[in-house]
Amino acid sequence: MYLNCHTYYSLRFGTFSEIELLELAGENHVTQLALTDINNTSACLNFIRKSEQYGIKPIVGIDFRNGVEQLYVGIAKNNEGYKELNDFLSRHLYEEREFPQRAPRMENAYIIYPFKKAAEWEDCELSENEFIGIAIADLRRLAFSDLLSLREKLVVLQPVTFRNKRDFNAHRLLRAIDNNTLLSMLPKSEEAGEDEKMFPLQNLATVFAEYSFILENTERLMNSCHIHFDFSSGRKPQNQQTYTGSKKKDEELLEKLCREGLPYRYPEAEKPIWDRLEKELSLIKKMDFVSYFLINWDIVSYAREQGYYYVGRGSGANSIVAYLLRITDVDPMELDLYFERFINLYRTNPPDFDIDFSWKDRQDVTQYIFSRFKHVALLGTYVTFQYRGVMRELGKVFGLPKEEIDVLCDGKHRAVNLDEVSVLVKKYSKLIQGMPNYVSIHAGGIIISERPLHYFAATNFPPKGFPTTQFDMVIAEDVGLYKFDILGQRGLAKIKDAIAVVRQNQPDRSGFDIHNVKAFKTDPRINNLIKHAQCMGCFYVESPAMRMLLKKLAVDNYLGLVAASSIIRPGVAKSGMMREYILRHQNPKRTKEKAHPVMLKIMPDTYGVMVYQEDVIKVAHYFAGLNLGEADVLRRGMSGKFRSREEFQKVKAKFISNCREKGYADAIIFEVWNQIASFAGYAFAKGHSASYAVESYQTLFLKTYFPLEFMVAVLNNGGGFYRSEFYVHEARMLGAVIHPPCINKSFVQNIIKGKDIYLGFGYLKDLEDKTVKRIIEERERRGSFISLEDFIERTAISIEQLSILIRIDAFRFSGIDKYELLWEAHFKLGSTKKEEEPPKLFKPEYRHCDIPALRTTALEASFDQLELLGFCLRSPFELLSKEPKNRNGAKDLQRYTNRYIDIYGYLVSIKNTTTHNGKRMNFATFTDQDGEVFDVVLFPQVAKTYYFWGKGIYRLYGKVVDEFGFLSIEVVKMEKQDYIPDPRYAEEQPNGNKELLKKI
């Protein structure tokens, strides 16, 4: 009898989930009900999926509203009606326009107008599918209304938005947040009525007893509604079923493409390759995944035609078919990639293909997919209310000042120090924390469906410019819609741009093949770079943690890098197995002593340590005796994408009981289980790690043979793990001469000429885009600027913008000191902002004056650079107010091993972390006075005494420790060093410089 139920997907309005709605219905003996969220269908599929479990017949629809004004409720008679409603809703969401007061004619959906709305009509003519809804609150007025004569058209429309007073309070908070108003100022018209609750069916029947025909009409309407989606384990994929239009032709095409790919990948294909190919093709056909492979092949083929770089990752990289189709560049035969991780008969979902494109190319690839295939949408995801966001929003709702909100947000306050209102904010925050706030876009998921996507849900049209589903990846997989992951990555743009820079700067050396990874893997120069962790700027291997691991493992080959790429993941590290792996790697005797024989037999390459995601399957299957289907349940449970915890717990229980039957001791069983559990959401498939390692080798090749061009490409793509300053520093260490921006040579991005790197205008954060555009266009049209006066005449620049360029020394070609140029600029332009002007027929007359001889010091130039670029182009150690007491650096760590060292370092990066018992500690990376990198750790006892006070130079005193060949300093004392006072603002300024600086 309930045709108007809301969940919290009625965003910033509803207060509980679709599962809680079903539970509520069960408590009130309701056997069928309709979920009708406000302008949203996000919860519908899961509501249908779970309804059988609660013994409830599901009905779905939409509550159409303009703001909070309820216009009508649409109820789907069947799946076609659900699509009609989704079509109508999506159209209005796309166009961001209001819904009409009367709904359009629908063949397979009912429209129910609320009594209050219908009572305002002069003409109450209703179509066959239209009804008038009566809530409990309307019964008093119904007896005196002409609408009572429309007996066959009246149905119960009792809204359900709350379960109790707590829900109503949460609702009011959500409405205040949505209206950006104080709770005390929230208009009643913006709230739902507190009586929008569900009552037991018997109570509802009693209330409507006088109008039993309304109950009969409602039951008849509900009985006529039937909606079905297949959520069974044996469901067929709902993705596009064929690529060519015929399954037979699809299979023939897939086989043809594999045969054509063999000579490229395997010039001399031997029997194991043919056997693996035949095995894969047979299973791909049997599982109906042929079109899935062909669609991925189509996407990467388009990318290659356009000259776009890409990397295929995910479990699909375990496939020889994917390798032959050039979806991936990982050879599963070379790495002995586990076939059952890629696909097995128990697996209903196709393998993952995460295809990375350059962040510059991804948009075009996405556009191609939408134009190439018929039923396409981006996959949605929901951003939920999290702690900090809730505190900030509720702080505003309760009228707290910003300072008090900031205290609540940082989470470090003590409850006894909070005032009464702040306590209320904390109390009520628990009501809405975790609720969906707004729909967003999945990082890379795209759905390509056999049927229009409005069969499944409505779609939004966010700023990305593509339709986006109102459901997430979990429910998509539940219903059989498997995403294609099209991801954007800056690492690929670095490779592509580096090659372009090499062609421009060293054309005679640009004939290499960046895809010749087989040659890179055996190049001693590249492998030596990895071994010594000289990887700044290189994909996935440049972070301090990765540098540390590479040194500890002394990695000097491709397979070692593949392992390292997965060992670094939090799952392996968390379980303690990263340390164990290193110990076994360095000491083969330990492997024999510590590794369980079965585990060692399963994973000989990783010393019996679980490193890859497929190791979970191997261990579950061979160690615990689970079948591959049960093993895959564990694997999915660890991937972070899993739905059924109940199913997972059953498999866990079987894992333990099977191991006991095999005679393993409980200590061994639970040690292995804890390793598996630590993988949750973190482990990489081996093929995934191998794909990362391939890209790492490509960037390492460029770093080895074209270091300066590569660093320019890194800088032009926003850097990487570190700030841009350190990639500039790395380029200098590699032999580059770094120049500040120049009006005659610089562009928005950095450029290189020989060994000279000219920084781009983009680093000058206060320089406007239109100014940069005008400079470059004028320079390309009429040649280089010959003087400041020439520049002013040709660019119509304001004094504020011109001052930035002069202060960064962009006119140094003139040979005139920049202070003199600043005086000249002020005389020529004055202090008013000069707007863009049309070209003048005659040269303007400027005032002439005699400018005193001025001189910029190197220190003043450095402080200008610090202010304008964010870093200076000389060693920061030259800015210290006191000269360092020693020259100790990274080169000295070896001889100080197990001794204490006094050392100065310029802060590169900090990693804040906590110990297992919640105490704060820090890892940090510095550069020494020679520009070399070294690492330190501050354990909790030290970290609570010494703090990092932003970037700058620190004096550190600590013990040098050697852990598996990696040297670091355990800090005992630390002090930040002062820079000299900024000479531009010192009391004694020669030649009137101080007065000029005040002016500008």
Steps between C-alpha positions, in 0.01 A plus 500: 500500500802727498558665163728787605803380698829690520854393586804715555550501122235769509808710549512734800142399576462128578656348810558125463611237248296278270591201720367680808183578303451127435565424866246765598244347263557157653443638850168648387383182322512667159527248214535738204612862479634755256835673526461850354799717576491868411632552146726197545508126430837414659357256754252322273717212376628406844148540643378246243803274561447483876118499514466123457714447809244700702196333340386824339380562145695799367342785305709792377433851382599863538372788712519792253557834670604854419703577810285370786173549310357154434342489152423132449626151572577269209458126559641246252253230393790298362857533371383703200322741732813533711688597183231755410534665840879501477486651151277781623707571812835488316383738229418765759819440697707544182326825411484623861142612453195467721248219459161595355203520735333209320692187404523386137303199380674172590400159367652287775506722806238636739498865602367592844430866580497597868160607630620853581613549140186353342276708728635816334392395149199652333467206263572159652502288187729198546642256250464126543842475668454802731383495862465729800690409816351538848729521802374449855522876554268558200208293633348792693471708183398215270146485639441862389673473161349449154784251439315246713272440202797353306475176699691283250789747485583532869794305649697512823806728475638501853863627476767311693807710581564432872500215745514708815583840653873437447444473124295819501784684674746368241261611225486857635879515513524376141244757384693780675822385333325486163363851545828632645315653792502497876283225645301762691429683171391190301150568357235239586420485130844343441429212739292187462214446743598314815211258431668357185538159664414138435225344713405133533262395223220437750526858630494634144190294420331635812576862409360449147209280613243761399651502150567132443477552123825703522673199652355274230616737221848512652528124530379456141759748374782335694398151391527609136866604542776250427866578457787255467879503468716191511738509795567126511852361500444357152377828348621596154702817451291801400790657311481534121449139391678504164758716329424416138128429544553124502654275766643272234665790316630632832671167570646486150631856532658432840681192366615693190639787710688256725658327196602840358651601833716189540789603268523840675504356851654155442703478175560132574186381679559164672248243621449642854394830342249331269367288787451806723330689215263212425413462868424871538295530181290199595417645842441854373243364253340276762465792744357735233783751542594523130335838441661636818845424360415639158366825642822549699698420182296760310577767761878441504508472119348847478760626747786360293355656183503837676854449630381485861710316757317258729565224752265204549490378860279295731437126509458507122878538481518130597355416157690401186198607293524852646873497425446397137224761455744761639259590778794441734878486458554232762611157378316246720733221385815686601361571848308173538189700583232300675225417251231441764542855633413621153201279444341175617166322465384625838555862411187673370660838444749567218863577585598856590664711233624825649620696197707805588525786253680828524290750692515711183361223276244339728219745421524428128504124560188536716334708229584228247340230717179703531484556125608144405257302717128541548409472868780662700528687831764590752469306823379699797621494857369666813692747711385451857497732799833441678620622837664828399230590249222427749668708769545792262142487370336453839724765652353746251147371559538560875661840446848427633780742403764371259768467770284264707403300190871458419560364851224241451629406155856425608367230734771564760285685753398371843129466570527684834625810317198524268208735562137390495443570129819320393389197704168509312685510166700191596188322623291568191784436258453130568149521352616583149860376483529241224184609314535578128556870437511523123563283195846516346686315225699179540872549438487327163202266471295500180195279443427371148162328516299280266184694587442869570639578844171651608375143536717494812485854639482865411818681398643839590691736274783647712768747385701221330244523222405129487195317641582349841313218672327558832639170633852390592727218386385252767133497396609520135684168540207355698271554203761385244637832374878483499698818462774586256768693690633794297741682726707816472864497604774761491778241471402420141489867410855529634615223265325648199619854573856387574521335158373821337758704693778262391392538135523877537821518704696199369339401166798284402439275804121475480474176299446267799190285557351572842305172478818292474467410866672162451824685426450739793462208745853377427670840475766514776489881520126500564521216752783676681276807535237279666753330726623834635144643511588798278141516383371853563224577250458136392159338513416322827862464616592851617338522845718478813334170596570348159859629496548337839357168381704493179819549699408238759426246229787618277257469208680492168259319266147503367364211710639660813325825413172316436520353851601832655201673335268271695701461822480877554119480519352550851361144520838329487666763719220490757521124545872520573569293191690777323769473766486121486534508121813719529650267764438194285625680189828576675534168679396182308551290816222696673260403219558132571463553874194725501295420190231233525580234236159532333525879491852481356386256234209729404709819493868412445577833324397698807657267761161369615376852582166623368575805285244505218122493499494163321703355787175512699341268241803270492519467877125452540498235225821307565569567869142497634334277240226745398368470146574786258156651548545519877855627453365776276255600773803561723679691225198725441458546875855632515460728198272751672225444238319219678136511598402196707681483832286198592633303204852609588464383862383156383808463282723617785350232727557236232859620452572444870319164524670367184842597635430323827393190310834515317674492837642853508557651842271790593802729529584435133136523388440839660838637399411422136148634545630827645724538196195457276291743708773767485460511122153654526461772237874531437664208323595520132451223250841393370405613149405838643842533667667387178315773307624758749853364466483533119411867530768545763759358259386737225548802725828359633626466142424867438656603833814299413560617145313833479501626860453871433227457240326257735513743793350773279213263414454416870484869590259573215261236633476637850796312650427180689542391860701813591463874452610648167795662677666161545467401137668830413768407754535151349541648151778725633668200667485323161685785330229745394540876520175640641381841383211702641218590257605720206262709288682400180556129566244371748153358440229392745693176558872435533721461194853371446768611258812287526557488875321827571156463656283812495227492762150567373277796580266252670711512817417869551176446687396866492566541130166492319432251220393776262832680558698186415286434193551856376879481546532173307263603220672836453843339500396241241336764282766772502816341641698539819467805723801730480452714809266578787350789302439270202332248729272762659392633161419154362325333794281765669596359838411637845768619742409220743555226239811666359653525849475122541692442176768755586549368853547143373766642266310415180668803328857396582580489124500882515800507733326762717464440873145411594471781755578748226238328282245530781564875524466530124177296499346726764594814311355362177180344636437681827320316779164449330400173343534513123213333320533323170519757221477488120833541315611860458591655164783702652735419784382653827713767663634394841646722768874478510692514824848440625499179701765458770739206468342208686628151572313181586689264730495123454321467836225741397454303177466178703231647723313628193513145363378356831206738496407465133598140414463343843868398500835657419742399226804483723576273794268582792800445729639830368205678662578386856559772756777289655736288296465122567741369765601205278484361147362156592276350233358182348850397390604475868221273624688177431797594721262616776307171509395421861640838606345842547517766228437876498358590159312781325219426257249683282156343549367313197202303635344373821290193565299520821389164635404327824628190676273202569409657835410836344812706575615756243829456316657647185706395203665781304725552201759779470767621260843577642734789419623318188143441380499125580201333663490339846220365719416531868249358747359661814371235736208593732716608793684748276197594285307624803785742582616615155271624225541586133428870452447506124756484223850627565833382639527292817798404708465137602687287750446126506631149462575358154348154462546244225193288431556246223739742329275805529657779704285742698526719809302442819465860615562593862494880466378734229496876455378713212760751378428867434544667164662842485250790521356580159748760367228666290333623818804559723538838667812590302421482130759650264417715202140558595396139436287489815289796390444339162393171659249685717356654184452167326 
